Amino acid sequence: MNSNEMRNQASITSPSRELNPNIKAPDPIPVNSDIIKLFPEPLALLLHSSLTILEPRNEELDQPIQPPSATGGLGEAQFALAFRLSPNAMAISTLADGRLLAVNDRLLNLVGYQKDELIGTSTVELKFWLHPEDRTRFIQQLQTQGTIHNYEFDFRLKSGQIKTGLLSANIINFSGQDCLLSIINDITERKHAEEQVTRLAKMSQAISSATDFQTALDIALHQVCEITGWSYGEVWIPATDGMALECSHNWYGKCTDIDSPDAARFDQFREYSAALTILPNEELPGRVWHQIQPEWVDDLATFPDDIFLRLELAVQCGFNSAFAVPIVTPSAAQEPVSVLAVLVFFMAKKYPPDHHFFELVTVISHQLGSVMQQKKAVTEIQALFAAMTDVVLVIDASGRCLKIAPTNPLSDYKPSAEIVGKTLHEQFPVKQADFILQAIQEALLTQQTVSIDYHLTVAGRDSWFAANLSPLSHDSVIWAARDISESKLLEHKLRTSESKMRLFFEAMNAIVLIIDVQDNTIANIEIAPTNPTRFYDFYIDPINQTIEYLFQDETAQDWLDKIQQALNNQQTIYFDYSLQSEDKTVWFAASISAISDQSIIWVARDITDRKQAEAALQLEQEKSEQLLLNILPELIARRLKQDQRAIAEHFDQVTILFADIVGFTPLSARLQPIELVNMLNQIFSTFDQLADQYGLEKIKTIGDAYMVVGGLPRPLDNHATAIAQMALDMQQAIHEFQVQQGESFEIRIGINTGSVVAGVIGRKKFIYDLWGDAVNVASRMESSGEPGKIQVTPATYQQLQHQFIFEQRGAIKVKGKGDMITYWLLGRRK
């Protein structure tokens, strides 16, 4: 804890004994007290803060400490007052044996003792230090350094409960002897939260790295039981027909938690469960499956629905408590959810509902749902790729291969391991590499698909490939290539031998047309005797449908222009087209090559599989892009995609708004969780629309609190005005929502203007957040405000006083700032 934090978080109150008055105040701390010089600067600043706050009340408060001399009288009294009224736990003890000489009320409240139980007693006798060696090290450091700040240690309350604290201390002269002035800050809840986050991160990482859903279930059961102390975990999966639940082979148990007489029944309970089939609303798994809600049973003996006597058998095994949670598929709003599995946990001891465990397992269940959904999607895409004969790659703007799809190409150029991470110039001759790289850059520049043919020598033979380069993002393309050596050879033979061409045509499944053109109109079409219809249903006739498109008003001119371009330039033209028959769309890649001044050869091959793969890849890319934009501002998301290092920017002028829905907590006690979440979603969705309307950036929601800022990441000249407009509209929205829902709650809003640092830190689970004093003050404006009102700081008032109507609230105490004059924002000026 630094000096500023100590100044903001602590005040000191008086001891019950006399203090040495022969003290002078140091220059850096101009306070009217001689006692301050006893302490180093951090503790002196802490005393200074307390004295500053308490000085106006000196005449009103009782001052029982009589200074030993007139010289130090004022400082002694003020110190006594600060010690007694401090919000921090404080004590004065002897340095030699740790006997307590003075304690304040905050310390008594923390440790649970009466004052007469502590005074004159040592911390050793009280067994206050959980680890005595911690006290030894602490005293040694204190004697060496003279002062210690934020020494973390575990201590024992009168009740026997163990807590963790940060101890700051200084050696002082008290009643003529060396004593210890100590301040304790209880950080037990914070340590618990840190441990909870660490456990959740560890479990989430393990689940995400699972190769399949079954492995993810095994990891989840093992981790939950090991980390949280539950004795047994099992999984229930819906049957194939979806009519009942079956017990999965996935389970985890710790026999060491079961008393030895009951351990023999452990395997019997498992075997009995594995043989059961449970219908909706039957027993604990069936109830959770049917209601799609977690359920906690703190005493299995009282469970009302045990038709199979399974829970009775669980009690005989030594289990007493149970908890079950559904794993559901992720779904958008308004879409029904389906239960993929039900996790059930048992514990040997009776265990009342635990909010922390509930949150932990709920998060894990949501993640398992996402993992299962993801594995299913991956399996479908892999099956699609396995049916394809195209080579599908992802190439960046420099020509480096980033990924290769697991397709089943008919001809392999190189193994995948020799392609990924390599550039075009490392894989192809210079001429072909330059040609392909130029096509990639053209596709990225135009953001349109570019089709090319290229030639390679593979396994000692000449091979031709046709590739479509489709933009995937601003700096990468999807490369879908197919071996067209057969088609290229056919085109050559067509110019030399009709008899040989017919042999090739019969083996082809492509559409081949010879088209004569006169005066920019089609004069004649010859159909090569290929056999593409063998791959289609009877109602699809690709040759005749293609010819029909040559004469339809919607497509005739476009195709005729392509034919004329090939004739004029004597070059091959490539493009894709589709045929629609009933409910099926068939895609073809066509090439038009000139064979004379007035004739072309039209070759079209089926690329439906490739189009489906491209569409699937594009859809996944769009989903990923949208997910990222839902988490981060667009500008920040683009920067993170280019460079994943930490992003931090300073903004001189922004306006921050904090809002809290007052009355929502009592409402949550009588509403179902889904009703509560739906109501909160409606409110926050309205706030999100207002933020978009005024060009503001929503930062986050925490419970029923909402945070939004104006002026970043893109600067906004009227950021304060936009925030004020939104605040008034939020009040109106809450009023309308009250009328519609018939519920009684209000909104409390705080606003501040100033400089902040904003950015994204860390490497996982990114979040765009703000830091700085201006953010803390805005939060204080909300927390110190009144329901139904908007409280703003002087900084915000100065910018808005001519546009809006304000009422001066007056001076209030603001944590870390002292007295501050604030204002109520009442409305807009006409």
N, C-alpha and C positions, 0 to 999 in steps of 0.2 A: 504494500500500500504506500503510495507516494504522499508527499506533504499535502497536496491538494485534496486527495481522497480522504486523508485523515481530518482535514479541516472541514470537509463536507459531511463526514459521517459521525463525528464524535463531539461531545461536550463533556466537561469534567465537573463533578459535584464534590461537595466538601467532605473531608474526613471528620471523625468525631474527636480528634485529639489536636493539641497545639502544634504549630509548625514553626520552624526556625525563621525569624523575620529578617535576618541580616542578609538580604538578597537585593541585587540591583538588576533592572531590566536591560537587555542588550539593545543596541541601536536598531538592528533590522526589524524589531518587533515593537513598535511604539504603542505600548499599552500601559495603563496606569496601574502597574502591579510590580512589586519587588520580587514576588515569588517566581516569576517567569525564568530568571537566570539559572534556576536549578536544572533546567532541562535543555537538551539539544534542540536544534531548530524544529524538527518534525513535531515533537511533543509540545514545544513552545507555541507553535502555530495552532496546535489543537486547543491549548489553553486559551490562546488569544481569541479564537473563534467563539469559545464558550463564554468568555468574559464579555466580549462585544455584544453577544445576544442577550446576556443576563443583566448588563449594566443598567438599562432603564428600569429594571424591576428591583434594584438593590434596596430602595427605601421601603418596598412593600413586603419583602421577604424577611423571615426570621434569620438572624445571624447569631447562632449560639456560640461560635468560637471566639474567644477573647484573645487577641494577640498579646504576646509577652512584652512587647515594647511599642511605643508610639511610632517608631520609625517604620516598622513593617506592618503596621496595623491594617491599612487599607488592602494591601496585597494579600495578607493572610485571610482576611474575611472573604475577599473575592474568590480566592482559591477554594476555601471551604464551601462556598455557595456553588461553585462550578462542579466540585467533586460530588456533592450531594444530588444535584439535579441533572447530571450527565445522562444522556440516553445510552451510553456505553457502560458495560460492566467494568468497574474499577475497584482496586484494592491497594492498601499499603501494608507491607509485611516486612518483618525483619529479614535482613540479608543472610544472617548466619544460619537460622533454623527455620525460616519461612513461617513464623507465627504471625497471624493476622492482627494488625493494629487498627485498621479502619476499612470498611467496605461501604459501598453505596447500595441504594435500593435496587438498581438494575442488576447488580451482581447477585443479590439475594433472590430476585425473581428468576435468574438464570439457573442457579445451582439448587434452589429449593430449600435452603437452610434458613433458620431464623438467625437474627443478628447475634444473639447471645450464644448460639451454637458455634459461631465462627471466631469471634474476637478472643484472642489469646490461644487459639488452637492453630497448629501448624498444618500445612497442606499435606505433609507426610502422614500425620495422624488421621487426617480426613480421607487418606488414600485418594486424594484429588487427582494426582497424575496417574493415568492408566499405566504408563511405562515409566518407572522411576528413573531409568537411565536418561530419559528425555530431560527431566529436571536437572540432572547432573550436568549434562551438556549445556543446558540453558544457562545455569549459574556460571559455568566456566567461561562461556562466551561473553556473558554480561560483565564479569570481572575484568576480562581482557579489553572489551570494546567500550564499556561504560553505558551502552544503550543497545537495545535490540528491537527490531521492527518486524512484525508479521512472522513470528516463529510458530510454525504449525505444530500442534500437539493434540493428543486425545485426552479428555478429562472425564471424570465420573461425577454424576449428580448425586444428590442425597438419595434419590429413588433407585440408584444403581444404573440408570441409563447412561450410555456412553455417547459423548458428543465430540466434535472436532472444532477447534478454535484457532484463531490467529492471535498470538500474544505479543504485545509490544510493551517494553518495560524500560525503566531508567532508574539508576541509583540516585537517591536523594538523602539529605540529612533531615531526619525527622526526630524531634525531641532529643537531639544530641547524639543519635546513632545512625549508622548507615542502614538505610531501608530501601525497599523496592516499591516503586510506583508502577502498577501493572494495569493494562487495559486489555480486555478479552473481547474479541469479535467472534460470535458464533457463526461458523460456516458449514454446519452440519448439512443443512438442506442443499447448499450449493455442491458439496462433495457428493451427496447422494445423486443429484442431477447429473453431475459429471460422470459418475460411474454408470448411471442409466444410459447416457448417451454413448459411452464407450462400449457397453454391452450391446446396445442396439446396432452400432456401427459394425462391430465384429460379426454379429449374426447376419446382418444384411449383406455384408461382403461375402460371407460363406455361402449364403443362399443364392446370391447372384452368380457366383462362380460354379454352381452346380451344373453338371452336364445335362441333366434331365430333371423332370418333375419329381420322380421317385427319389432321386438323390437329394433334391431340395427338401423333401418331406423328412427324410432321415436326419438331415442336418438340423432342421428346425426342431424336431422332437428332442434330439440329443442336447442342443444348445439351451433350449428353454428349461429342460429338466435340470441340467447341470448348473446353469447360472442362477436360476430362481429357486431351486430347492424342491421342485415338485418331483414326486417319486416315480411317476409312470405316465407315459404319453402314448396315445394310439390315434389311428386315422380311420375314418369311415368314408367310403366312396360310393356315390350313386351307382346303382346297377346299370347295365347296358340299356335296359328299357326305361330307366329313369323313375321306376315305381317304388324302389326301396333302397335302403343303405346296406352295404356289405362292409365287413371289417377288413381293412387292408392288411397286407403282410408287414407294413411299416409300423414299428412300435419301438419304444425305449423304456427301460425300467431299471431302477436301482434297488436291488434286493437288500442292500445294507440299511435302507430306511425302514425296513419291515422287521418287526420283532421275530425272533427265531421260531416261536410256535406257529406263526402265521405264514412264514416264508414258504412252507410246503404247498400252500394253497395258491401261491403266485402263478405257477405254470398252469394250474387248473383254471384260474380266472382267465388267463390268456387264451387257452384252448376253447373254453366255453364261449368267449366273445367272438373268436374267429368263426365259429359255426353258426352265429346268429345272422338273421336278416331282419332289419328294423324298418317299419313303415313310417310315413310322415306322422309326427306328433307322438310317436312312441318313445318312451324312455328319454334319456338326456340327448343322445345324438339326433334322434328323430324330431324332438322339439326344436332344437337349434336349426336343423335342416328346414323344417316347415316354416318357422317364424323368421328365419334369416337374421337372427339376433343372438349374441353371446348370452350364456347363462351361467351363473355361479351358484354352487350348492355348498354351503359351509358345513352342513351336517347331512351326510348321505342317508343316515337312518330315518330322516324325516322326508325324504323325496317321495312325492305323492304318486308317481307313475312308474312303477318298477314291475311291469307285467311279466318280465322274463326272470325276475329275481336276480338279475345280474348285479345290481347295486348292492343287494343284500350280501351277495358273494364277495363283492369288493370290500364291504365292511368287515367280513370274516377274514379277509386277507390283511387287514390292518389299515385300509384306507378310510378316511373320514370326510375329506373335502374333495370337490370336483369342479372343474371349469371346462366349458366347451365353447368353441368359436367357429363360425363358418368361414370357409375360403370361397370368395365369390369372384366371378369374372369382372374385370374392370369394364365399366360401361358409361356412356354419356348420360347426361340428364334426360329424364323422361323414358329411358330405355330400361326394360326389365332386367334384373340381374339373375344369374343362375349360380347355384351352389356347386362348386367343383369338389369339395370335400368338407368334412367336419373334423376339427382337432379336439380331442378330449384328454384332459389331464387329471390325475389323481394325486392326493397328498395324504401322508400317514396321519398328520395332526389335523385338528379342526382349525380351519383357516378362514377368517372372515374376509369379505370382498376387499381386494387390494387394488387401489386405483392404478398404481405404477405397473403392477403385473398385467392388469387389464389393458393398459395402453400398449405395453410391450408386445403382448400376444396379438392384439388387434393389428398393429403395424406389420408384424410378421405375416399374419393371414392375408393382409392386402398384398404384400410383396409376393407371397406364394401364388396368389391369384394372377398377378402380372406375369410371374415366371411361367406358369402353366399356359397362359394365353400366348405368351411369346414363343414357347417351345412348339405349340401347335402351329402357329404361323410359320415358324422356321421350317417345320417338317413339310408343310404344304409347298413352300417355295422350293425346298430341296427336291421334292418329288417333281415339281414343274421343271426345274433345271435338269434333273436326271433324264427327262423325256426329250430334252432339246439336243440337237446336233450342232448348234452354233457355239462358237467360242465367244463368251461374254466377259469383257474386262472393264474395269474402271481406270481411266487414264487421266492424269492431271495435265495442266497446261504446258508443263515442261517435257511431256512425253514419258513420264515415269508411271509404271503400272502400280496402282494402289491395291487393287483387289482383282480376284478372278473368280467368277461364278462356277459352282461345281456342276457344270453341264457335262454331257457325254458326246463330245464331238466325234465325227466320223474319222477325221484325220488330225492327229496331234502334231503340232509343230515342235513344241518343247514341253517337258514336265512343268507343272505349276510352280514348283519351287525355284525353277530357273527363270521364271517370268516376273513374279511379284518382286517389286523393289528395283527392277532394272529399267533403264531408259530405252527408248526406241533405238538409239544409236548403239546401245550395247547388244541389241538383239538382231537388228536388220542391217543390211548394207547401207552405206551412206545415202545413196540415191533414194531407196525406198523409205528410209527413215525420214529424210527431209520432206518427201512427198506426203507421208502420213501426218507428220507434225504440222505441215501447212494446212491440211484438212481439219485437224483438231482445232487449230487456232481460228479457222474460218467458222467452225461450228460454235465456238465460244463467243466470237465476235458478233455473229448474226443471231445466236441463240436459236438456231434451226438445225435440223438433222442434215448432215452432209454424207453422201454415199460415194464410195470410191471402190475401185478394183486395184489390187496390187499383186505383184508376182514374186514368188520365192522359190528357192530350190530346197526341197524337203526330201530327206532320205534319198538323195541322188536323182530326184526327178523334179521337173518343173511343175509348180503348183500355182494356181490362181485363187485368190480369195476376194470376195465381195464383202465390204464392211459398211455398216451404218454407224455414224458417229453422232450421237444424240446428246445435247447438253444436259448434264445432271445438276450442275450448280454453276456459279460464275467462274470456277477454275477447274472443272473436271467434266469428263464426258463418259457415256456408256459406249463401249465399242462392241458391237455384235457382228462377228465375222463368220462367214460360211465358205467352205471350200467349193469354188465354182469351176474347178479345173475341168470337170466334165462339160459344163456349159460352154466354157471358152473353147475347148477342143471341138465341140459341135459347131460353134460359129465358124471356126476355121474350115471345117469339112464342108459346111454348106456352100462355101465359095469354090470348092474344088470337085466335089463328087456327090451327085444327087443320090446315087445308089447307097453310098456309105451313110449319107445323111439319114436315109429312111431307117437304117439299122439303129442309128443312135436315137432317132425320134421315138421309136417304139419302146426304147428302154427309159425314156425320159418321163418325168411327171410334171415338167414345166409346160407352160402355154407358149407355143412358138407360132408367130404369124409373119407372113411376108406381105407387106403393104406397099402398094404403088400409089403415088400421089401425082396428080396433074392439076395445074392451075389452083394450087392450094386447097384441093379437095381430094378425098379418098376415091380413087378410081377402081381399085381392085384389092381384094384380100384373099390370100391363100393360107390355108390352115395346114400347118405341119402335122403329120400323123403321130403326134405324141399321145400319151395316155394319162392325163392328169385326173380323169374322173374316177379312177380306181380308188382314190383316197377319200372320196366324198360320198355323202348320202345321195340317193337318186334324185332329189329335188334340187341339187346344186349342179349346174352346168357351167363351169368356169369359162370355157372357150366362148360359147354363145353369149354369155352375160358380158364378157369383156368386149366382144364385137358390138353388142348393143350400146355399151357406154361410148363407143366411138361415134355414135350418131345421135345420142341424146342431147337435147338443147343445153342441159346444165354442164355437161362435161366435154362435148364434142370439140369446141373451140380450144379449150385448154390442152387437150391431148393433141390436137392438130398442130398447135404452136410448138409442142415438144418435138413432134415428128419433123416439122419444118426446120427447127433449130439443129437437129441431128443432120439433116440433109445439107443445110447451109454451111455448118462448121465441119462436117465430115468427122464428127466425134460422137462417142457414145453418151447418151443422156440417161440418167438414173432417177427413178422416183418410185414411190409406193402408192398402191391403190387398194381399195377393198370392195368386195362383193357382198351384198346382203340377200340372203335367202331365208324366208320365214324368220326365225329368231336367231339365226347364226350369221356371224360376220367372219368372212375369210379374207385375210390380207395377203397381198402379193407384192414382191419387189420386181419392178419391171426395168428392163434396159432396152433402149432404142438405138440401134447401130445402123449407119448408112451402108448399103451394099452396092449402091449406084447413085447417080444423080437424082433419081426419082423413086427409089425403092429403099425400104428399110426392113430390118428384121426386128421383130418385137419378141422378146423373151421375158416371160413372167414366171416366177417360182413362188411357191407357198411359203410365207414367213409368219403365219399365224402364231406359231409357238413363240417365235422371237418377240413379236408384238406384245403377247401376253406377259412375257418375262419383263420386257421394258416397262410395261404399264405397272406391273407389280413392284418393280424396283422404284419407279417414279412415285408410286403411292406411298411406299415406305419412307422415301426421302421427304415427301411433303408432310407426312405425319411427324417425322423427327423435327423438321423445320418449325411446324406449328407448335409442337410441344416446347421447343426452346423459346419461341416468341411468347408463349403463355407464362414462362418463368422469368424471362429477362427482357428489358427494353430492346427494341429492334437494333438500335445503334450498338449497344453493348453485346448483343448476341453475334452480330457480324464481326466485331473485334475478337471475341472469344474463339470463333471459328478459324480466324486467321492466326491468332496467337493466344495460347491458353495460359500465359503467365498472368499473375495477379494484376487486376486493373484497379487503379485508384486515381481519382481526379479531385482537385480542389475547386469549389465553386464559391465565389465571393458573395453572391446574393441569391438566396433561394428562400422560399417560404414553406414551412413545414406545418402540417395539420395532423393532430391526433384526435381521434374520436372514440368514445366509449359509450356503449348502450347501457344506460342505467335501468335497473329493474329486470334485466335479462336473466340474471342468476336465479332469482326466485321462480321465474317462469320456467326455467329448465327443470326444476324439481317436480313439476306436475305435468310436463309434456313428455311424450315418447321421444327417444333420441332422434328418430328419423323426422318427426314433426319439427323438433327443435332445429335440426340441421337445415331442413327445407326453409323454415322461416328466416334463419340467419342468411341462407343463400339468396333469398329474395331481396333482403335488405342490402347485402353487400353487392349484389348484381346491379341494383339501382345506383349505389355509390360508384361502381365501376363505370357505368354509363355517364354519370356526371363528370368523372375524371377525364374520360375521352372527350366529352363535350367541351371542356375548358382547356384541353391540351395539357393535362397534368399527368404525373407519373405515380401510379399506385405502387407503394413499396411492399407492404405486407399486411396481413391480418393476424392477430394473436387472440384467440378466443373470440370475444365479442368486441374487440378493439380493432380500429382501422387507422392505417397511416398512409398519407398521400403527401406529395411534395410538388411544388411548382418551380421551374427554372432549371431542371436537369432531367436527363443527361443533355438535352438540347436547351440552350438558354431561352428564356421567355421574359420579355421586357415587362409584361404586366403580371408577373407571377403572384404578387401579393393580392392584386385585384381578383385574379382567377380563383385563388384559394378562398377569398372571402365570399365570392359568388357561390362557389360550391358549398361552403359551410352553411349559408342561408338556405340553399336548395336542399341540403341534407336534413336540416330542421323540418322543412316543409314535407319532405318525403317521409320522415318518421311520423309526423302528425297524420298524414294521409294513411300510412300503414296502420297506425293505431285505430283509426276510424274503420278501416276495412276489416281488420282482424279482431277488433274488440278487446285488444290487450292493452294493459297500462304499462308503458315504459317510455323513457325519454332518452335523449342523446346529450352527452356532455362533450364539448369541443374546446380544444386549446390550439392557439396559433402563435408562431414566432417566426421572425425573419432574421437571417444572418448567414454566416459562411459555414460550409460543411465540407467534409471529405466523403465522396461516394465511390463505390466500386464493388468489385467481386474478388473475394479472397478464397484460398483453398483450391483443391484439385477435384473435389467431388461435391455433388448436390449443391450446385452454385445457387447463390441468392444475391441479388443486387440490394445493397444496404447503405445506410448513412451513418456517419460518426461525427461527433463534434458537440461543442457546448450548446450551439443553437438547437440541436435535436433534443438534448436533455431539458432545456428550458421549455420547448414546445410541449414535451411530455408533462412537465410540471404544470403548465397552463391548463392542460386537460384534467390532471388528477386533483388540482386545487380549485377547479371550477365548480359550477353548480349545475344540476340537471336542467336541461332545456335551455342552456345559455352557452354563448361563445365568448371565451376569454382570450384576449390578445395582449401581447407585450407592447411596451412603448415603441420598439423598433417597427412593429407592424402598424401600430396606430399612426406613426408619423407618415407612413406611405399611403394610408387609406383615409385619413381624417376628412378630406375634402370630397370623397366619393361616397362615404357611408356614414351612417348615424351611429355614434358611440355614446356610452355612458361610463364615466369614470367610476371604477369600483373602489379605488383607493389603494393604500399600501397593504400588501400581504407578505407573509413570510414565504420565501421561495428557497428550497433546499439548495445549498451551495451558492446562493446569491444574496441572501439576507432579505431586507425589505425591498419590495418592488411595487411601483404603482402600475396597476393593470386596468384594462378597459373591457367593458361588455360591448360586443358588436350587436347592434339592434336591428339594422336594416339598411337598405339602399337609399341614398338621397335621390329625390326626384330630379 
